[in-house]
Amino acid sequence: MRAVLAALVSAFFVLSLEPAAPGEPYFDQKERGWFWYEPLSPRTEEARSGTSRRQLTVKEIRERGERLFEAALLSPTRENVRAYMEHQKQVLERSEEFARVWKRVLWESPALDSTVDNPVSAAGAEISRNLRKTARDDMIEKISRVGKLVFFFRSDCPFCRGQAEVIKTLERRHGIGVLAASLDGMGLHPLYPRFVDGAAQAARLGVEQVPALFLFVPSQRKIVRIGTGYLTLGEIRQRLYVVGEEVLGTGQEKDKGLFLLSGEGK
């Protein structure tokens, strides 16, 4: 009797361990028993749980953070605050990883790194400033050889008097010519007592406020506005550099009109 029972048990386990037929789910094999267990594949587990391993979008991360923050703010329980803190920690870790990769790409791509031409260190920044100053002064010297400044003013304008002092300093340091154009028929003593009548040309160029400063390049028959209102010496120099690059450097600046003045006043 015992021998028969042992034979039956052995036969049961042999049948239970037989491999499943191709394409046949294990739960359709009744002979394997209701207690048999086999783990589901990751694809089956994912489908059963309804979850997905796809990467979250930035919008989804932001919206989740807003929901967690709102819950923690309106109901500041330990669980809500902790959930929001954990979310913030994950966002911070992502940001740090992004910043790390950004730096590596920047180091490997000089064309994308603005600090190559404009260093941020004190020593590098000083060298960069000196280079810019040299380039600016060279451009102003070039302008002084081929062009001149046109200075629109009125004799009763206090800002015009202050601007005249700045322009005179520029004239003395760089040798650039200045054409003083009066809108009221009177000069600015003692700096610019000699002048031309600029009323007609001011109307043509749209000069409604003074002081106004233009760069005139006779050889190219071009006149370009430098600025209106009181400008410092540094501002005038920088603007001359920019305009000079456009007018003299590439020659792509469109004509702004011709400036033909004659008949200097006494």
C-alpha positions as CSV (number, residue, x, y, z in Angstrom):
1,M,0.0,0.0,0.0
2,R,2.8,2.4,0.9
3,A,4.6,1.5,-2.3
4,V,1.5,2.4,-4.3
5,L,1.0,5.7,-2.5
6,A,4.7,6.7,-3.1
7,A,4.4,5.9,-6.7
8,L,1.3,8.1,-7.1
9,V,3.0,11.1,-5.3
10,S,6.1,10.7,-7.5
11,A,4.0,10.6,-10.7
12,F,2.2,13.8,-9.5
13,F,5.4,15.8,-9.1
14,V,6.7,14.6,-12.4
15,L,3.6,15.8,-14.2
16,S,3.7,19.1,-12.3
17,L,7.3,19.8,-13.4
18,E,6.7,19.1,-17.1
19,P,7.3,22.2,-19.3
20,A,4.3,24.2,-20.6
21,A,3.4,23.7,-24.2
22,P,4.6,26.5,-26.5
23,G,2.1,29.4,-26.3
24,E,0.1,27.7,-23.6
25,P,-0.4,29.9,-20.4
26,Y,0.6,28.0,-17.2
27,F,-2.8,28.7,-15.6
28,D,-4.5,26.7,-18.4
29,Q,-2.6,23.6,-17.5
30,K,-4.9,22.0,-14.9
31,E,-2.5,19.2,-14.2
32,R,0.1,21.6,-12.7
33,G,-2.2,22.4,-9.8
34,W,-3.9,25.5,-8.4
35,F,-1.1,26.2,-6.0
36,W,1.6,26.5,-8.7
37,Y,3.3,29.9,-9.0
38,E,5.3,31.4,-11.7
39,P,6.3,35.1,-11.8
40,L,4.7,37.3,-14.4
41,S,7.0,38.9,-17.0
42,P,7.8,42.6,-16.6
43,R,5.5,43.5,-19.5
44,T,2.6,41.6,-17.9
45,E,3.2,43.3,-14.5
46,E,3.3,46.7,-16.1
47,A,0.1,46.0,-18.0
48,R,-1.6,44.7,-14.9
49,S,-0.6,47.6,-12.7
50,G,-1.3,50.2,-15.3
51,T,2.0,51.9,-14.8
52,S,4.5,52.9,-17.4
53,R,8.2,53.4,-17.3
54,R,8.2,56.2,-19.8
55,Q,10.1,59.4,-19.0
56,L,8.0,62.1,-17.4
57,T,7.7,65.4,-19.3
58,V,8.7,68.7,-17.8
59,K,5.1,69.7,-17.8
60,E,4.1,66.6,-15.8
61,I,6.9,67.2,-13.3
62,R,5.9,70.8,-12.9
63,E,2.2,69.9,-12.5
64,R,3.0,67.3,-9.9
65,G,5.1,69.7,-8.0
66,E,2.2,72.2,-8.0
67,R,-0.2,69.7,-6.7
68,L,2.1,68.5,-3.9
69,F,2.9,72.1,-3.0
70,E,-0.8,73.0,-2.9
71,A,-1.6,70.0,-0.7
72,A,1.3,70.8,1.7
73,L,0.4,74.4,1.9
74,L,-3.3,73.9,2.5
75,S,-2.9,70.8,4.7
76,P,0.6,70.9,6.2
77,T,0.7,67.4,7.5
78,R,3.9,65.5,7.9
79,E,3.0,63.3,5.0
80,N,2.1,66.1,2.7
81,V,5.2,68.2,3.5
82,R,7.4,65.2,3.2
83,A,5.9,64.3,-0.2
84,Y,6.6,67.8,-1.5
85,M,10.2,67.8,-0.1
86,E,10.9,64.5,-1.8
87,H,9.6,65.9,-5.1
88,Q,11.8,69.0,-4.7
89,K,14.8,66.8,-4.0
90,Q,14.3,64.8,-7.2
91,V,13.9,68.0,-9.2
92,L,17.1,69.4,-7.6
93,E,19.0,66.3,-8.5
94,R,17.8,66.5,-12.1
95,S,18.8,70.2,-12.2
96,E,22.3,69.4,-10.8
97,E,22.8,66.7,-13.4
98,F,21.7,69.0,-16.2
99,A,24.1,71.7,-14.9
100,R,27.0,69.2,-14.8
101,V,26.3,68.0,-18.4
102,W,25.9,71.7,-19.5
103,K,29.4,72.5,-18.1
104,R,31.0,69.5,-19.9
105,V,29.4,70.4,-23.2
106,L,30.5,74.1,-22.7
107,W,34.1,73.0,-22.1
108,E,34.1,70.8,-25.2
109,S,32.4,73.5,-27.4
110,P,34.4,76.7,-27.4
111,A,32.0,78.3,-29.9
112,L,29.2,78.1,-27.3
113,D,31.3,79.5,-24.5
114,S,31.0,83.3,-24.2
115,T,33.8,83.4,-21.6
116,V,36.3,82.4,-24.3
117,D,36.1,86.0,-25.7
118,N,34.9,87.6,-22.5
119,P,36.7,86.1,-19.5
120,V,35.1,86.4,-16.1
121,S,38.3,86.3,-14.1
122,A,39.8,89.6,-12.9
123,A,43.0,89.2,-14.9
124,G,41.2,87.9,-18.0
125,A,38.5,90.7,-17.8
126,E,41.2,93.3,-17.7
127,I,42.9,91.9,-20.8
128,S,39.5,91.8,-22.5
129,R,38.8,95.5,-21.6
130,N,42.1,96.6,-22.9
131,L,41.5,94.8,-26.2
132,R,38.1,96.4,-26.5
133,K,39.5,99.8,-25.7
134,T,42.2,99.4,-28.3
135,A,39.7,98.3,-31.0
136,R,37.4,101.3,-30.1
137,D,40.2,103.8,-30.2
138,D,41.4,102.4,-33.5
139,M,37.9,102.8,-35.0
140,I,37.6,106.4,-33.7
141,E,41.0,107.2,-35.3
142,K,39.7,105.7,-38.6
143,I,36.5,107.8,-38.3
144,S,38.6,110.9,-37.7
145,R,40.4,110.4,-41.0
146,V,37.3,109.9,-43.2
147,G,34.4,111.6,-41.4
148,K,33.3,114.2,-38.9
149,L,30.7,114.7,-36.2
150,V,27.6,116.9,-36.8
151,F,26.5,118.5,-33.5
152,F,23.0,120.0,-33.6
153,F,22.3,122.5,-30.8
154,R,20.5,125.6,-29.7
155,S,22.3,128.4,-27.9
156,D,19.8,128.6,-25.1
157,C,19.9,124.8,-24.3
158,P,21.8,124.0,-21.1
159,F,22.2,120.3,-22.1
160,C,23.7,121.5,-25.3
161,R,26.3,123.5,-23.4
162,G,27.2,120.4,-21.3
163,Q,27.4,118.3,-24.5
164,A,29.6,120.8,-26.2
165,E,32.3,120.3,-23.4
166,V,32.2,116.5,-23.9
167,I,32.4,116.8,-27.7
168,K,35.3,119.3,-27.4
169,T,37.2,116.7,-25.2
170,L,36.6,114.0,-27.8
171,E,37.8,116.4,-30.5
172,R,41.0,117.2,-28.7
173,R,41.9,113.6,-27.7
174,H,41.1,111.9,-31.1
175,G,41.4,114.8,-33.6
176,I,38.0,114.1,-35.0
177,G,36.4,117.0,-36.8
178,V,33.2,118.6,-35.5
179,L,30.6,120.5,-37.5
180,A,28.5,122.7,-35.1
181,A,25.0,123.1,-36.5
182,S,22.9,125.8,-34.8
183,L,19.1,125.7,-34.9
184,D,18.6,129.2,-33.6
185,G,21.3,131.1,-35.6
186,M,23.6,131.6,-32.6
187,G,26.8,129.8,-31.5
188,L,27.9,128.2,-28.2
189,H,30.5,130.5,-26.7
190,P,33.3,129.9,-26.0
191,L,33.6,126.3,-27.3
192,Y,31.8,126.5,-30.6
193,P,31.3,130.2,-31.5
194,R,31.5,129.3,-35.3
195,F,28.6,127.4,-36.7
196,V,26.5,126.5,-39.7
197,D,22.8,127.0,-40.1
198,G,21.4,123.5,-39.5
199,A,17.7,124.2,-39.4
200,A,16.9,122.8,-42.9
201,Q,19.1,119.7,-42.5
202,A,17.7,119.1,-39.0
203,A,14.2,119.1,-40.5
204,R,15.3,116.7,-43.2
205,L,17.0,114.3,-40.7
206,G,14.0,114.4,-38.2
207,V,15.9,116.3,-35.5
208,E,13.3,117.5,-33.1
209,Q,15.3,117.6,-29.8
210,V,18.7,118.8,-29.0
211,P,21.5,118.1,-28.4
212,A,21.7,115.6,-31.3
213,L,24.8,114.0,-32.7
214,F,25.4,112.4,-36.1
215,L,28.4,110.9,-37.9
216,F,28.9,112.2,-41.4
217,V,31.1,110.3,-43.9
218,P,31.4,112.4,-47.1
219,S,33.2,109.8,-49.1
220,Q,30.4,107.3,-48.6
221,R,27.7,110.1,-48.7
222,K,26.3,108.8,-45.4
223,I,25.1,110.4,-42.2
224,V,24.1,108.2,-39.2
225,R,22.6,109.3,-36.0
226,I,24.8,108.7,-32.9
227,G,22.3,109.8,-30.3
228,T,19.9,112.4,-29.0
229,G,20.2,114.0,-25.6
230,Y,23.2,114.4,-23.3
231,L,25.7,111.6,-23.8
232,T,28.8,110.9,-21.8
233,L,32.3,110.7,-23.3
234,G,32.2,106.9,-22.8
235,E,28.8,106.6,-24.5
236,I,29.9,108.6,-27.5
237,R,33.0,106.5,-27.9
238,Q,31.1,103.2,-27.7
239,R,28.4,104.4,-30.1
240,L,31.1,105.6,-32.6
241,Y,32.7,102.2,-32.5
242,V,29.4,100.4,-33.2
243,V,28.4,102.8,-36.0
244,G,31.9,102.8,-37.4
245,E,31.8,99.0,-37.7
246,E,28.5,99.3,-39.6
247,V,29.5,102.1,-41.9
248,L,33.2,101.7,-42.3
249,G,33.7,98.0,-41.3
250,T,31.2,96.3,-43.6
251,G,29.6,99.1,-45.5
252,Q,26.2,97.5,-45.1
253,E,24.5,100.5,-43.4
254,K,21.9,102.1,-45.6
255,D,22.2,105.7,-46.6
256,K,20.5,107.9,-44.1
257,G,20.5,110.9,-46.4
258,L,23.1,113.4,-47.6
259,F,24.3,116.3,-45.4
260,L,25.4,119.3,-47.5
261,L,26.0,122.3,-45.3
262,S,27.8,125.5,-46.3
263,G,28.1,129.1,-45.3
264,E,29.7,129.1,-41.8
265,G,28.4,131.7,-39.5
266,K,30.6,134.3,-37.9
